[in-house]
């Protein structure tokens, strides 16, 4: 309906969910990925079927009569996005022609994810475009370096606290592969599944609960300072990961007030965003 109302301006995001949501949703982590892809296939089939109702009898979903109306404005269907955090998920998305968005993967984990996507897209015979790659960054811009870093520090309050959950909900058995879990524990030095996920450029593990602005900038999660500082940091990161077509800005969060948020977004849109086109040159 939104696609029709907006005359084709909608893009869909399919999200598997974080491990903390498994228990309250009363779902089985071991078959979460299978359920996700069945839902994906069902939704796209509903949007692209034009010869009347069809029935769906899958493992996780059962519908006697599926018939979507009105049809999507965009044909065959609106573009599909998916957040990913591993090369394996990136390859699955590439095979289906989805746009991937990554966050908190930084300097160390982003390049292999993007490379896996590019490689699988070529193998699947799909057109390779930077528009299929997106990166989400925490950004604090100020008229002075101190102001921009202060705003970034307040936004980071969200990152420091959002993952604080009881250990039994951190990585339920079956959510991640055995290899992924072992690697995360190895990187964290035994400090838990989440602790090893954030690393500096040199591979040093960073505790997300105690992360400073310097840590976040070093990890490639945060870009902060004056407009020139932020542009230079973004340019270095863009070149390091091999380019991407979408920058998703998190310019609000944590303790940042409404007034500070507005100032942050306005300064970015005026003094940083117009220059981002230089990345492609």
DONURO-24956 format. One record per residue (C-alpha): x, y, z; chain. Coordinates in steps of 0.2 Angstrom, whole numbers, plus 2048, in hexadecimal, padded with zeros to 3 digits. Layout:
# DONURO-24956
{{X,Y,Z},A} ...
//
This chain:
# DONURO-24956
{{800,800,800},A} {{80E,80C,804},A} {{816,808,7F4},A} {{806,80D,7EB},A} {{803,81D,7F5},A} {{815,823,7F2},A} {{815,81E,7E0},A} {{824,812,7E2},A} {{82F,81A,7EF},A} {{82E,80C,7FB},A} {{83D,800,7FF},A} {{83A,7F1,80A},A} {{845,7EB,818},A} {{845,7D9,81D},A} {{84D,7D7,82E},A} {{850,7C6,837},A} {{852,7CE,848},A} {{85F,7CE,856},A} {{862,7BF,861},A} {{85A,7C8,870},A} {{849,7C7,867},A} {{849,7B4,866},A} {{842,7B1,878},A} {{834,7BE,879},A} {{82E,7B9,867},A} {{82E,7A7,86D},A} {{837,7A1,85D},A} {{844,794,85A},A} {{855,79B,856},A} {{85B,78C,84C},A} {{84E,78E,83F},A} {{84D,7A1,83F},A} {{857,7A3,82E},A} {{84C,796,826},A} {{83C,79F,82C},A} {{843,7B0,826},A} {{846,7AA,814},A} {{835,7A1,813},A} {{82D,7B2,818},A} {{837,7BB,80B},A} {{832,7AF,7FD},A} {{820,7AF,802},A} {{81F,7C2,803},A} {{828,7C4,7F2},A} {{81D,7B7,7EA},A} {{80D,7C0,7F1},A} {{813,7D0,7E9},A} {{818,7C9,7D8},A} {{80A,7BC,7D5},A} {{7FD,7C2,7C8},A} {{7F3,7B3,7C4},A} {{7E7,7B2,7D3},A} {{7E9,7AC,7E4},A} {{7F5,79F,7E9},A} {{7F7,794,7F8},A} {{807,793,803},A} {{80B,783,80D},A} {{81C,786,814},A} {{825,77F,823},A} {{822,78F,82D},A} {{813,798,824},A} {{802,791,81E},A} {{7F6,79B,814},A} {{7E8,794,80A},A} {{7E5,7A3,7FF},A} {{7F2,7B1,7FC},A} {{7ED,7C0,7F1},A} {{7F5,7D1,7F3},A} {{7EB,7E0,7EE},A} {{7F0,7EE,7E8},A} {{7FF,7E8,7DE},A} {{80F,7F1,7E2},A} {{812,800,7D8},A} {{824,7FB,7D5},A} {{826,7EB,7CA},A} {{829,7DE,7CD},A} {{82A,7E4,7E0},A} {{832,7F1,7EA},A} {{845,7F0,7ED},A} {{849,7E5,7FC},A} {{856,7E9,809},A} {{85E,7DD,817},A} {{869,7E1,825},A} {{878,7D5,826},A} {{886,7D2,832},A} {{890,7C4,82A},A} {{897,7BF,819},A} {{88B,7B0,818},A} {{87C,7BB,81A},A} {{883,7C7,80D},A} {{885,7B9,800},A} {{873,7B3,803},A} {{86D,7C5,800},A} {{878,7C7,7F1},A} {{871,7B7,7E9},A} {{85F,7BF,7EA},A} {{864,7D1,7E4},A} {{860,7D9,7F5},A} {{868,7E9,7FC},A} {{872,7E6,80B},A} {{875,7F2,81A},A} {{882,7EF,827},A} {{884,7F7,838},A} {{891,7F6,846},A} {{89C,7EC,83A},A} {{8A9,7F9,838},A} {{8BB,7F9,831},A} {{8BE,7E6,834},A} {{8AE,7DD,830},A} {{8A6,7E8,822},A} {{8B3,7E4,814},A} {{8B1,7D1,814},A} {{89E,7D3,815},A} {{89E,7DF,806},A} {{8AA,7D4,7FD},A} {{89F,7C4,800},A} {{890,7CE,7F9},A} {{89A,7D3,7E9},A} {{8A1,7C2,7E6},A} {{890,7B9,7E7},A} {{887,7C6,7DD},A} {{893,7C3,7CF},A} {{892,7B0,7D1},A} {{87F,7B2,7D0},A} {{880,7BC,7C0},A} {{879,7CC,7C8},A} {{87D,7DE,7C4},A} {{88A,7E4,7D1},A} {{886,7F5,7D7},A} {{88B,800,7E6},A} {{878,803,7E8},A} {{877,7F2,7EF},A} {{882,7F6,7FE},A} {{87E,801,80D},A} {{887,806,81D},A} {{87F,80D,82D},A} {{88A,819,836},A} {{888,823,846},A} {{88C,835,842},A} {{88F,844,84D},A} {{893,855,844},A} {{896,865,84C},A} {{89C,877,848},A} {{8AC,872,852},A} {{8B4,861,854},A} {{8AF,861,867},A} {{89D,864,863},A} {{89C,856,856},A} {{8A5,84A,861},A} {{899,84E,870},A} {{88A,84B,865},A} {{892,83A,85F},A} {{895,835,871},A} {{883,839,876},A} {{87D,82E,867},A} {{889,820,86C},A} {{87F,81F,87D},A} {{873,814,872},A} {{880,808,86C},A} {{887,806,87E},A} {{877,801,885},A} {{86C,7F9,878},A} {{875,7E8,879},A} {{874,7E6,88B},A} {{86B,7D6,88E},A} {{86C,7C7,899},A} {{87A,7BB,892},A} {{86D,7AD,88E},A} {{865,7B8,882},A} {{875,7BE,879},A} {{877,7B0,86D},A} {{86A,7A2,86F},A} {{870,791,868},A} {{86D,790,856},A} {{86B,7A2,852},A} {{87D,7A4,84B},A} {{887,796,844},A} {{893,78C,84E},A} {{8A2,794,845},A} {{89B,7A6,847},A} {{898,7A3,85A},A} {{8AA,79C,85C},A} {{8B1,7AA,852},A} {{8A8,7B7,85D},A} {{8AD,7AF,86D},A} {{8BF,7AE,867},A} {{8BF,7C0,862},A} {{8B8,7C6,873},A} {{8C4,7BC,87D},A} {{8B6,7B3,886},A} {{8AD,7C3,88A},A} {{89D,7BE,881},A} {{895,7BD,870},A} {{892,7D0,86E},A} {{8A3,7D6,875},A} {{8AD,7D0,867},A} {{8A2,7D8,859},A} {{8AA,7E9,85A},A} {{8BC,7EB,855},A} {{8C9,7F9,852},A} {{8D2,7FA,841},A} {{8E0,7F0,848},A} {{8D4,7E2,84E},A} {{8D3,7E7,861},A} {{8C3,7E2,869},A} {{8B8,7F1,870},A} {{8AC,7EF,87E},A} {{89C,7F7,877},A} {{896,7FC,888},A} {{8A6,806,88B},A} {{8A9,80C,87A},A} {{8B0,81E,878},A} {{8AE,829,869},A} {{8C0,826,865},A} {{8BD,813,866},A} {{8AD,815,85B},A} {{8B6,81F,84E},A} {{8C5,813,84E},A} {{8B9,805,84B},A} {{8B0,80D,83D},A} {{89F,80E,846},A} {{89F,820,849},A} {{8A4,830,83F},A} {{8A6,840,849},A} {{8AD,851,84A},A} {{8AC,860,83E},A} {{8A4,85E,82D},A} {{8B5,85C,825},A} {{8BA,84F,833},A} {{8AA,845,82F},A} {{8AD,846,81C},A} {{8BF,840,81E},A} {{8BA,831,829},A} {{8AC,82C,81E},A} {{8B7,82D,80E},A} {{8C5,822,816},A} {{8B8,815,81C},A} {{8B0,815,80A},A} {{8C0,812,802},A} {{8C5,805,80E},A} {{8B5,7FA,80C},A} {{8B5,7FC,7F9},A} {{8A7,808,7F8},A} {{894,808,7FB},A} {{885,810,7F4},A} {{87B,815,803},A} {{880,81E,813},A} {{873,81B,821},A} {{876,829,82E},A} {{872,826,840},A} {{872,838,846},A} {{867,836,855},A} {{867,82A,864},A} {{86C,828,876},A} {{86C,839,87F},A} {{86C,844,870},A} {{85E,851,872},A} {{851,856,865},A} {{85A,867,862},A} {{86B,85F,861},A} {{864,852,855},A} {{85D,85F,849},A} {{86E,869,84A},A} {{878,859,846},A} {{86D,854,837},A} {{86C,866,830},A} {{87F,868,831},A} {{882,857,829},A} {{875,85A,81B},A} {{87D,86B,817},A} {{890,868,819},A} {{893,856,817},A} {{885,84D,80D},A} {{888,858,7FD},A} {{89A,852,7FC},A} {{897,840,7FD},A} {{895,83F,7EA},A} {{8A8,841,7EA},A} {{8AA,82F,7F0},A} {{8A6,828,7DF},A} {{8B3,832,7D7},A} 
//
